[in-house]
Amino acid sequence: MPGALRQRDPSGLYSGATLRPRRPGAPVVLVHHAVAAVPPESDPNLLAVDPLHLEAQVRLLRRLGHRFLTAEELLEATGGGSPPRRTAVLTFDDGWLDALTVVAPLLGRLGARATFYVCPGWWGGQHPQLPGPAGRLLGEDHARQLHATGMELGSHTMTHPDLRTLDDDALEWELTASKAGIEEITGRPCRTFAYPFGLFDERVEQAVRAAGYELAFAWLPGPWRPLAAPRLPGPTRNGAGRLALKLLGISRRGA
């Protein structure tokens, strides 16, 4: 079924839904941001998922037979090709404090690991798009503690800019300084990256390669390319049911 089809149903529940059929058992790289119970009016950008919804999504992936990998484990598993079927990678962007206080304990209880894409230039700050305690970000010591729990850290630049707008020197600094900052914490090479806002162009992709990254995540589903790897935005307002629809290729605004 070529392209994306607009679906309509008499109930209106899925009016305007977008259908992009997915192969059964296709690998899933899920991306979330904050994990907190936040009133919708305080989170117009849909950045926070309730911990109960996240748990339901993880349990659904496990019921469907997916094996959880970190981003670096996925990189190893691809062997230069596409990811194996029925693999799942949980990724979290921006470096929220709840990664340590909520997500790591939750995933530890479920027997899963995740990769957290952090911005060292934001250590200990407040996220610009989410006010209050839910918007608190990891400090450097918090990131060390998160790594010590067995979770994986990846680079999300130093300060989360739209990389396309930077000159070459600033672009190189955002990519290499963040990589070095993460490597100082983990004591091992930082091999994976996530583009801020999912935005990049050919120049940015070449700079990511030159900085030494081997896997870089973009945004939204699509064909597999190691430096523009697709991800599936996790539902923030719903749990397993909405994720199941997304896995079938059905999505709608207000996830």
Phi, psi and omega per residue, in radians:
M1 nan 1.796 -3.009
P2 -1.253 2.535 3.010
G3 1.238 -2.950 3.127
A4 -1.838 2.308 -3.100
L5 -1.900 2.417 3.051
R6 -1.495 2.195 -3.079
Q7 -1.846 2.547 3.042
R8 -2.285 2.507 3.102
D9 -2.390 2.663 -3.056
P10 -1.040 -0.564 -3.094
S11 -1.272 -0.388 -3.076
G12 1.456 -0.062 -3.060
L13 -1.074 -0.679 -3.091
Y14 -1.984 0.394 3.113
S15 -1.034 2.314 3.141
G16 1.342 0.131 3.124
A17 -1.165 2.631 3.117
T18 -1.859 2.246 -3.127
L19 -1.897 2.047 3.019
R20 -2.207 1.624 -3.014
P21 -0.958 2.402 3.113
R22 -2.034 2.600 3.094
R23 -1.233 2.397 3.063
P24 -1.002 2.326 3.138
G25 1.379 0.135 3.129
A26 -1.067 2.549 3.113
P27 -1.074 2.614 -3.086
V28 -2.205 2.178 2.954
V29 -1.978 1.814 -3.058
L30 -1.596 2.425 3.111
V31 -2.166 2.312 3.011
H32 -2.264 2.998 3.037
H33 -2.010 -1.876 3.138
A34 -1.328 2.698 3.061
V35 -2.199 1.742 -3.060
A36 -2.879 2.668 3.055
A37 -1.485 1.777 -3.040
V38 -2.136 2.321 3.079
P39 -1.025 2.431 -3.102
P40 -0.938 -0.631 -3.111
E41 -1.175 -0.361 3.102
S42 -1.570 -0.073 -3.058
D43 -2.409 1.108 -3.094
P44 -1.141 -0.349 -3.131
N45 -1.565 0.096 3.072
L46 0.986 0.833 -3.109
L47 -1.586 -0.414 -3.005
A48 -1.903 2.307 3.029
V49 -1.900 2.400 3.087
D50 -1.119 2.411 3.132
P51 -0.958 -0.595 3.118
L52 -1.151 -0.667 3.090
H53 -1.159 -0.738 3.120
L54 -1.059 -0.786 3.132
E55 -1.051 -0.735 3.132
A56 -1.097 -0.657 3.133
Q57 -1.176 -0.742 3.121
V58 -1.116 -0.754 3.134
R59 -1.118 -0.633 3.094
L60 -1.088 -0.825 -3.141
L61 -1.044 -0.677 3.117
R62 -1.175 -0.721 3.115
R63 -1.084 -0.559 3.138
L64 -1.386 0.004 3.045
G65 1.592 0.256 3.138
H66 -1.379 2.484 3.075
R67 -1.772 2.224 -3.058
F68 -1.457 2.289 3.066
L69 -2.215 2.747 2.912
T70 -1.460 3.020 -3.140
A71 -1.087 -0.716 3.131
E72 -1.198 -0.639 3.065
E73 -1.132 -0.642 3.063
L74 -1.100 -0.745 3.111
L75 -0.990 -0.772 3.109
E76 -1.152 -0.667 -3.071
A77 -1.246 -0.453 -3.103
T78 -1.251 -0.544 -3.136
G79 0.993 0.562 -3.125
G80 1.523 -0.058 3.124
G81 -1.996 -2.609 -3.138
S82 -1.493 2.743 3.139
P83 -1.115 2.601 3.080
P84 -1.118 2.666 3.069
R85 -1.099 2.672 3.076
R86 0.972 0.672 2.934
T87 -1.910 2.631 3.125
A88 -2.380 2.390 3.079
V89 -2.161 2.232 3.086
L90 -1.723 2.128 3.114
T91 -2.167 2.576 -3.127
F92 -2.350 2.159 -3.047
D93 -1.711 2.591 2.931
D94 1.667 -0.353 3.055
G95 1.432 0.997 -3.134
W96 -1.372 2.587 3.107
L97 -1.079 -0.520 -3.132
D98 -1.120 -0.252 3.038
A99 -0.982 -0.683 -3.125
L100 -1.501 -0.721 -3.000
T101 -1.494 -0.441 -3.060
V102 -2.109 -0.943 -2.950
V103 -1.234 -0.844 -3.112
A104 -1.026 -0.810 3.076
P105 -1.087 -0.696 -3.131
L106 -1.106 -0.846 -3.118
L107 -1.206 -0.592 3.070
G108 -1.051 -0.708 3.113
R109 -1.152 -0.542 -3.105
L110 -1.606 -0.050 3.123
G111 1.261 0.624 -3.140
A112 -2.245 2.639 3.034
R113 -1.966 2.867 -3.128
A114 -2.510 2.928 3.059
T115 -2.003 2.259 -3.100
F116 -1.945 2.087 -3.127
Y117 -1.627 1.968 -2.943
V118 -2.041 2.778 3.118
C119 -2.044 1.770 -3.110
P120 -0.988 -0.490 3.101
G121 -1.236 -0.179 3.116
W122 -1.803 0.108 -3.062
W123 -0.863 2.259 3.020
G124 1.270 0.227 -3.072
G125 -1.689 -2.925 3.102
Q126 -2.034 2.316 3.135
H127 -1.146 2.345 -3.064
P128 -1.195 -0.250 -3.068
Q129 -1.961 0.076 3.124
L130 -2.484 1.906 -3.089
P131 -1.360 2.918 3.005
G132 1.377 -3.018 -3.084
P133 -1.000 -0.579 -3.114
A134 -1.133 -0.371 -3.110
G135 -1.613 0.086 3.137
R136 -1.206 2.501 -3.089
L137 -1.919 2.776 3.109
L138 -1.058 2.458 2.859
G139 -1.563 2.998 -3.116
E140 -1.068 -0.718 3.103
D141 -1.135 -0.654 3.080
H142 -1.066 -0.733 -3.141
A143 -1.084 -0.663 3.084
R144 -1.103 -0.744 3.126
Q145 -1.129 -0.687 3.121
L146 -1.094 -0.774 3.096
H147 -1.066 -0.657 -3.120
A148 -1.174 -0.386 3.094
T149 -1.314 -0.143 -3.096
G150 1.789 0.001 3.094
M151 -1.406 2.801 -3.058
E152 -1.861 2.510 3.094
L153 -1.943 2.424 3.032
G154 -2.309 2.974 -3.060
S155 -1.581 2.447 3.074
H156 -2.277 0.491 -3.038
T157 1.360 3.100 3.097
M158 -1.383 -0.807 -2.957
T159 -2.252 0.218 3.021
H160 1.094 0.817 3.078
P161 -1.532 2.937 2.898
D162 -1.323 1.860 -3.003
L163 -1.089 -0.416 -3.122
R164 -1.155 -0.394 -3.055
T165 -1.557 -0.100 -3.028
L166 -1.570 2.635 2.976
D167 -1.316 3.028 -3.002
D168 -1.084 -0.696 -3.110
D169 -1.162 -0.783 3.135
A170 -1.150 -0.662 3.107
L171 -1.084 -0.818 3.133
E172 -1.067 -0.729 -3.135
W173 -1.109 -0.791 -3.140
E174 -1.005 -0.662 -3.071
L175 -1.410 -0.740 -3.045
T176 -1.476 -0.632 3.139
A177 -1.188 -0.675 3.105
S178 -1.169 -0.704 3.113
K179 -1.058 -0.792 -3.140
A180 -1.145 -0.679 3.134
G181 -1.102 -0.688 3.126
I182 -1.254 -0.686 3.128
E183 -1.143 -0.538 3.084
E184 -1.141 -0.581 3.135
I185 -1.352 -0.784 -3.001
T186 -1.557 -0.408 -3.089
G187 1.283 0.326 3.141
R188 -2.566 2.843 -3.110
P189 -1.055 2.423 3.009
C190 -1.602 1.914 -2.971
R191 -1.806 -0.245 -3.032
T192 -2.163 2.734 -2.955
F193 -2.543 2.654 2.996
A194 -2.271 2.226 -3.125
Y195 -1.187 2.252 3.025
P196 -1.014 2.342 -3.110
F197 1.092 0.074 -3.064
G198 1.245 0.283 -2.999
L199 -1.785 2.343 3.111
F200 -2.853 2.897 2.998
D201 -2.416 -3.022 -3.058
E202 -1.082 -0.697 3.131
R203 -1.111 -0.760 3.134
V204 -1.128 -0.758 3.134
E205 -1.058 -0.718 3.105
Q206 -1.127 -0.650 3.119
A207 -1.185 -0.642 3.086
V208 -1.088 -0.755 3.096
R209 -1.104 -0.782 -3.115
A210 -1.128 -0.511 3.130
A211 -1.303 -0.173 3.069
G212 1.779 0.150 3.090
Y213 -1.385 2.511 -3.117
E214 -1.881 -0.302 3.140
L215 -2.525 2.250 -3.128
A216 -2.353 2.270 -3.076
F217 -1.704 2.346 3.021
A218 -1.685 -2.426 -3.080
W219 -2.483 2.550 3.103
L220 1.291 2.683 3.141
P221 -1.150 2.775 3.122
G222 2.964 -3.036 3.120
P223 -1.169 2.662 -3.098
W224 -1.386 2.155 2.979
R225 -2.400 2.244 -3.021
P226 -0.985 -0.590 3.141
L227 -1.808 0.237 2.995
A228 -2.647 0.895 -3.017
A229 -1.262 2.406 -3.097
P230 -1.351 2.656 3.015
R231 -2.332 2.798 3.110
L232 -1.922 1.983 3.101
P233 -1.071 2.171 -3.140
G234 -1.260 2.503 3.086
P235 -1.057 2.360 3.133
T236 -1.751 -0.440 -3.092
R237 -1.757 -0.050 -3.068
N238 -2.518 2.959 -3.083
G239 -1.869 -2.134 -2.990
A240 -1.161 -0.648 -3.068
G241 -1.064 -0.851 -3.133
R242 -1.183 -0.649 3.096
L243 -1.111 -0.681 3.112
A244 -1.032 -0.696 3.087
L245 -1.121 -0.747 3.124
K246 -1.090 -0.657 3.118
L247 -1.157 -0.428 3.044
L248 -1.449 -0.108 -3.138
G249 1.673 0.210 -3.128
I250 -1.828 2.149 3.128
S251 -2.426 2.738 3.097
R252 -2.658 2.737 -3.122
R253 -1.115 2.530 3.094
G254 1.582 0.583 -3.119
A255 -1.113 nan nan
